[in-house]
Amino acid sequence: MARTTPDEILTGGTVLTMDSNTPFATAIALAGGRILAVGTDAEIKALAGAGTKHTHLHGRHIMPGLIESHTHALWGACRDLFDVYTGYSASLTELLQATRKRAANLPAGSTVHGGPWRHEMRSEMGQCPRTLLDEISREHPIVLFDTSQHVAWANTYAIKQAGLGGIPDDIKGGVIERSRDGSASGIFAESAIEGLKALTVHTDAQMAEAAREFTRYFNSLGFTAFKEPMAFEPELRAYHAADQRGEMTLHAAAHIVKAGVSAERVSYDELERLRNSYRSENLRTDFAKLFVDGVAPSFTASFSEPYLASAGYDVARHVPDDTLLISPEEHAEMMIELDRRGFTVKMHAVGDNAISKGLDAIAAARRTNGMSGLRHEIAHASFIADADVARFKALDAIAELSPKLWAPNAATPSQIKVLGAQRLEKIYRLKDLHAANAEMTYASDWPASAPDANPWTGLAGMLTRRDVTGQFAGSLAPLQAISLAEALPLFTTNGARSLKMETETGSLTAGKWADFITLPKPLSEMAPEEIGACTPLQTRWKGRVVYEG
C-alpha cells in the first residue's frame, strides 16, 4: 500500500521541480525515500502525521540532484589518491619533479604513472622524450598520460615492459612516434598505449578506497547519479562491490566496452555475461561503449577536412576515414546487434566525420530494428557538421556533451594549433542543437581533459562560453551560449532519461526517489560567477542526507 503519511516535510523555501506540471513549489513531503508530494506550505503541512519530522528551510532553495552523464569515477578518484597529478596548468618542470618524488618513494619495479602533460610541452621534451624520463629512473616503469588520456609518454623500462622495445611494429589504430633510428621515441597514442595502460592497474583495495572517495566527492558537488562511460570487468566489479556494501550513494550506469581503441572486440556472449553478472540495485548495466575515433591533438579524431599543415600534419595524405577505429560496415553491424540486444550505446566521437558515422550507424539500427526506444548517444559530440545537427532529433539520439571544454581552458591552445581558431567557432554547438530540438546531456569526462568533476563551472560555461573562474581569458564560440532554463534539463531530466530512469529521478515528482540538493537561493537569482562558485548546502539521495556542507 502506498504511503500517505510523510516521514518528513520540508517547508518555507523555494522548490524548482523540473516537472512541467508543477514547476515551482514552496514545500515537499518525503516517505520511504521517495517524494510523497510537492506543493504549498499549507498543502504539505496538512499531510503531516504525529511522527512526521518537520524541517524548516528558512528561505533556502531545493532542486533535483544533478546527473553526470560521462565520468570515469573510479579512474578519477584513483588519480587523486594514488597517481602523480600536478593539475592541468602545471609546467613540464613541475610534472617531472612530482614524477621524481613519486619514484623515490616507490620500490624498484613499481610503476610510476599519472600526469597530465599538454601537447604544447612536446618541444620541451626533445627529440627522444623517453630519455627525459630515463633520467628520473631506469628502475621504475614510468607512464605519463596527456590531458586527453589518449596519448602516453613512457620511459625505456616501461616501453620494454609493454612489449614495445627495439623497433616496434606498427599497431592497427595506434600511433608510435619514432626516433631517427626507428625506435620508439616514448610517445604513443590510441591503441598503441594498451600495453602501457596494463602497467598502471590499481589493486582491488585501491579500487574500493577510490569508490568511497568518488562517492563522497560526487555527493559534495550535488550529484545523485552518474554514468561510467568505459567499463571493463575490474570497474564493474568495483562498482558492484561498492553498491553491495551500501557505500555508493548514487544511481549509476556503466557502459561496458564492446570496441575500444584497440582492434580487439569483446564478444556478445562476454558482453551478456558482464551485463548479467554485475547489475545490482543501483548499478545498471544495459549499456555498451564503442570508440569511433581518437582526439584532435594527436591527429586521431576523424575530421572531414584536414588538420592544419602548420601543426605538422600531412594535408596531402588526408583521408577522413583513415582515423576511424571501426569501419562503417562493422559499425552498422554492431549497432544493429547491440540495439537488438537492448544495449544503449555510447559512442566516442570527436571529429565531424566520426560523429556523422555514428549517426549513420544509429540510422542503420533504426532501419533494421525500428524505433527501439533506446536513445543511443554520441559522446563528446565536439564538432558536429551542419548537416548532422538535425539528425539527432530525427534518430532519437542524444548529444552527450563532454569534456566541459566549451569555455577557454588549458586544452584550447592545442586545439587551435591543430584545427585553427575558425573551426573552434563551431565547437559544442549547444545553441544549434537546442534550436533543432535535439536532446543533450551534460558531462565532464573527468578526469580525461577535465581537472575536476565540478558541474557548476560547466553550467556557468554553458551560459557564458567563458571561464567564470577567471583563470582563462576570452570566450569560446560565444554564439553557442544557452540560457539557464535551456541548460538545466541537461543536468536533470535529460540525464535521467539517458540512465533509463526518467520515471524514478531527474525531477521532484510524487513517486520518484527523493534525490535533491539544497542551495542558499535559486540559480536564477545568481550571476554566472556565483553559479560557477556554487556548492550545495546539502545533498539527499533516496531521502538520505549524504552530504552536509
RAKA-V15047 format. One record per residue. N is the residue number from 1. RES is the residue in three letters. PSI is psi in whole degrees, 0 to 359 (NA if undefined). Layout:
{{N RES PSI} {N RES PSI}}
This chain:
{{1 MET 137} {2 ALA 143} {3 ARG 137} {4 THR 344} {5 THR 126} {6 PRO 149} {7 ASP 326} {8 GLU 143} {9 ILE 145} {10 LEU 121} {11 THR 168} {12 GLY 28} {13 GLY 205} {14 THR 143} {15 VAL 121} {16 LEU 114} {17 THR 335} {18 MET 23} {19 ASP 117} {20 SER 338} {21 ASN 323} {22 THR 80} {23 PRO 329} {24 PHE 149} {25 ALA 179} {26 THR 352} {27 ALA 161} {28 ILE 145} {29 ALA 138} {30 LEU 144} {31 ALA 127} {32 GLY 32} {33 GLY 0} {34 ARG 168} {35 ILE 122} {36 LEU 319} {37 ALA 155} {38 VAL 149} {39 GLY 205} {40 THR 166} {41 ASP 315} {42 ALA 317} {43 GLU 318} {44 ILE 321} {45 LYS 327} {46 ALA 342} {47 LEU 342} {48 ALA 143} {49 GLY 188} {50 ALA 327} {51 GLY 10} {52 THR 131} {53 LYS 138} {54 HIS 116} {55 THR 125} {56 HIS 124} {57 LEU 339} {58 HIS 45} {59 GLY 358} {60 ARG 169} {61 HIS 138} {62 ILE 138} {63 MET 166} {64 PRO 150} {65 GLY 152} {66 LEU 154} {67 ILE 126} {68 GLU 119} {69 SER 1} {70 HIS 94} {71 THR 133} {72 HIS 78} {73 ALA 311} {74 LEU 316} {75 TRP 316} {76 GLY 317} {77 ALA 321} {78 CYS 320} {79 ARG 312} {80 ASP 330} {81 LEU 323} {82 PHE 344} {83 ASP 167} {84 VAL 127} {85 TYR 120} {86 THR 5} {87 GLY 165} {88 TYR 356} {89 SER 6} {90 ALA 155} {91 SER 165} {92 LEU 322} {93 THR 317} {94 GLU 320} {95 LEU 316} {96 LEU 322} {97 GLN 317} {98 ALA 323} {99 THR 318} {100 ARG 317} {101 LYS 318} {102 ARG 318} {103 ALA 322} {104 ALA 338} {105 ASN 7} {106 LEU 148} {107 PRO 151} {108 ALA 138} {109 GLY 341} {110 SER 140} {111 THR 134} {112 VAL 119} {113 HIS 160} {114 GLY 223} {115 GLY 211} {116 PRO 163} {117 TRP 156} {118 ARG 153} {119 HIS 338} {120 GLU 350} {121 MET 350} {122 ARG 320} {123 SER 330} {124 GLU 340} {125 MET 344} {126 GLY 178} {127 GLN 330} {128 CYS 83} {129 PRO 335} {130 ARG 331} {131 THR 331} {132 LEU 322} {133 LEU 330} {134 ASP 327} {135 GLU 334} {136 ILE 312} {137 SER 137} {138 ARG 5} {139 GLU 357} {140 HIS 136} {141 PRO 132} {142 ILE 125} {143 VAL 117} {144 LEU 127} {145 PHE 152} {146 ASP 181} {147 THR 330} {148 SER 342} {149 GLN 12} {150 HIS 354} {151 VAL 136} {152 ALA 150} {153 TRP 123} {154 ALA 154} {155 ASN 176} {156 THR 320} {157 TYR 312} {158 ALA 320} {159 ILE 317} {160 LYS 318} {161 GLN 327} {162 ALA 1} {163 GLY 27} {164 LEU 17} {165 GLY 178} {166 GLY 224} {167 ILE 93} {168 PRO 152} {169 ASP 154} {170 ASP 151} {171 ILE 127} {172 LYS 129} {173 GLY 6} {174 GLY 165} {175 VAL 126} {176 ILE 111} {177 GLU 136} {178 ARG 148} {179 SER 176} {180 ARG 331} {181 ASP 4} {182 GLY 351} {183 SER 163} {184 ALA 129} {185 SER 339} {186 GLY 355} {187 ILE 126} {188 PHE 148} {189 ALA 155} {190 GLU 232} {191 SER 342} {192 ALA 349} {193 ILE 358} {194 GLU 316} {195 GLY 326} {196 LEU 319} {197 LYS 328} {198 ALA 339} {199 LEU 351} {200 THR 22} {201 VAL 139} {202 HIS 155} {203 THR 165} {204 ASP 323} {205 ALA 320} {206 GLN 321} {207 MET 323} {208 ALA 318} {209 GLU 321} {210 ALA 323} {211 ALA 319} {212 ARG 323} {213 GLU 314} {214 PHE 328} {215 THR 314} {216 ARG 314} {217 TYR 312} {218 PHE 316} {219 ASN 324} {220 SER 335} {221 LEU 348} {222 GLY 9} {223 PHE 139} {224 THR 358} {225 ALA 154} {226 PHE 164} {227 LYS 129} {228 GLU 120} {229 PRO 356} {230 MET 78} {231 ALA 127} {232 PHE 181} {233 GLU 320} {234 PRO 321} {235 GLU 317} {236 LEU 317} {237 ARG 319} {238 ALA 317} {239 TYR 316} {240 HIS 315} {241 ALA 319} {242 ALA 321} {243 ASP 319} {244 GLN 328} {245 ARG 352} {246 GLY 20} {247 GLU 348} {248 MET 91} {249 THR 61} {250 LEU 146} {251 HIS 141} {252 ALA 152} {253 ALA 145} {254 ALA 123} {255 HIS 111} {256 ILE 130} {257 VAL 121} {258 LYS 314} {259 ALA 112} {260 GLY 205} {261 VAL 344} {262 SER 170} {263 ALA 348} {264 GLU 143} {265 ARG 139} {266 VAL 132} {267 SER 158} {268 TYR 325} {269 ASP 319} {270 GLU 321} {271 LEU 318} {272 GLU 320} {273 ARG 314} {274 LEU 318} {275 ARG 313} {276 ASN 331} {277 SER 330} {278 TYR 0} {279 ARG 143} {280 SER 185} {281 GLU 317} {282 ASN 12} {283 LEU 114} {284 ARG 136} {285 THR 15} {286 ASP 47} {287 PHE 145} {288 ALA 163} {289 LYS 135} {290 LEU 141} {291 PHE 122} {292 VAL 323} {293 ASP 194} {294 GLY 232} {295 VAL 155} {296 ALA 314} {297 PRO 334} {298 SER 11} {299 PHE 22} {300 THR 354} {301 ALA 142} {302 SER 108} {303 PHE 147} {304 SER 324} {305 GLU 150} {306 PRO 160} {307 TYR 172} {308 LEU 136} {309 ALA 329} {310 SER 342} {311 ALA 3} {312 GLY 13} {313 TYR 140} {314 ASP 90} {315 VAL 323} {316 ALA 336} {317 ARG 15} {318 HIS 121} {319 VAL 111} {320 PRO 317} {321 ASP 349} {322 ASP 335} {323 THR 4} {324 LEU 137} {325 LEU 346} {326 ILE 133} {327 SER 150} {328 PRO 325} {329 GLU 312} {330 GLU 323} {331 HIS 313} {332 ALA 317} {333 GLU 317} {334 MET 314} {335 MET 319} {336 ILE 314} {337 GLU 318} {338 LEU 319} {339 ASP 319} {340 ARG 325} {341 ARG 358} {342 GLY 21} {343 PHE 128} {344 THR 126} {345 VAL 132} {346 LYS 127} {347 MET 121} {348 HIS 116} {349 ALA 116} {350 VAL 307} {351 GLY 158} {352 ASP 326} {353 ASN 320} {354 ALA 319} {355 ILE 317} {356 SER 319} {357 LYS 325} {358 GLY 316} {359 LEU 323} {360 ASP 319} {361 ALA 320} {362 ILE 319} {363 ALA 321} {364 ALA 319} {365 ALA 321} {366 ARG 319} {367 ARG 321} {368 THR 315} {369 ASN 350} {370 GLY 183} {371 MET 97} {372 SER 344} {373 GLY 352} {374 LEU 123} {375 ARG 92} {376 HIS 154} {377 GLU 138} {378 ILE 107} {379 ALA 140} {380 HIS 301} {381 ALA 43} {382 SER 315} {383 PHE 95} {384 ILE 130} {385 ALA 152} {386 ASP 316} {387 ALA 344} {388 ASP 349} {389 VAL 314} {390 ALA 343} {391 ARG 335} {392 PHE 312} {393 LYS 315} {394 ALA 326} {395 LEU 3} {396 ASP 44} {397 ALA 157} {398 ILE 133} {399 ALA 103} {400 GLU 114} {401 LEU 114} {402 SER 162} {403 PRO 176} {404 LYS 68} {405 LEU 30} {406 TRP 11} {407 ALA 157} {408 PRO 137} {409 ASN 182} {410 ALA 336} {411 ALA 347} {412 THR 315} {413 PRO 320} {414 SER 327} {415 GLN 316} {416 ILE 322} {417 LYS 319} {418 VAL 337} {419 LEU 335} {420 GLY 151} {421 ALA 325} {422 GLN 319} {423 ARG 332} {424 LEU 351} {425 GLU 350} {426 LYS 31} {427 ILE 136} {428 TYR 80} {429 ARG 64} {430 LEU 312} {431 LYS 316} {432 ASP 319} {433 LEU 319} {434 HIS 318} {435 ALA 331} {436 ALA 8} {437 ASN 29} {438 ALA 144} {439 GLU 131} {440 MET 153} {441 THR 157} {442 TYR 144} {443 ALA 155} {444 SER 333} {445 ASP 20} {446 TRP 136} {447 PRO 11} {448 ALA 117} {449 SER 15} {450 ALA 120} {451 PRO 339} {452 ASP 171} {453 ALA 16} {454 ASN 114} {455 PRO 340} {456 TRP 322} {457 THR 327} {458 GLY 316} {459 LEU 313} {460 ALA 324} {461 GLY 326} {462 MET 326} {463 LEU 334} {464 THR 336} {465 ARG 28} {466 ARG 161} {467 ASP 102} {468 VAL 351} {469 THR 345} {470 GLY 3} {471 GLN 325} {472 PHE 130} {473 ALA 165} {474 GLY 193} {475 SER 166} {476 LEU 113} {477 ALA 60} {478 PRO 336} {479 LEU 350} {480 GLN 9} {481 ALA 148} {482 ILE 168} {483 SER 168} {484 LEU 316} {485 ALA 326} {486 GLU 330} {487 ALA 323} {488 LEU 324} {489 PRO 331} {490 LEU 330} {491 PHE 351} {492 THR 270} {493 THR 318} {494 ASN 321} {495 GLY 320} {496 ALA 320} {497 ARG 322} {498 SER 337} {499 LEU 355} {500 LYS 35} {501 MET 28} {502 GLU 339} {503 THR 359} {504 GLU 335} {505 THR 182} {506 GLY 336} {507 SER 160} {508 LEU 86} {509 THR 139} {510 ALA 131} {511 GLY 337} {512 LYS 165} {513 TRP 146} {514 ALA 74} {515 ASP 105} {516 PHE 165} {517 ILE 156} {518 THR 130} {519 LEU 161} {520 PRO 326} {521 LYS 168} {522 PRO 148} {523 LEU 329} {524 SER 343} {525 GLU 5} {526 MET 144} {527 ALA 158} {528 PRO 323} {529 GLU 324} {530 GLU 318} {531 ILE 316} {532 GLY 332} {533 ALA 7} {534 CYS 143} {535 THR 137} {536 PRO 147} {537 LEU 329} {538 GLN 146} {539 THR 132} {540 ARG 139} {541 TRP 121} {542 LYS 38} {543 GLY 344} {544 ARG 142} {545 VAL 112} {546 VAL 353} {547 TYR 136} {548 GLU 118} {549 GLY NA}}
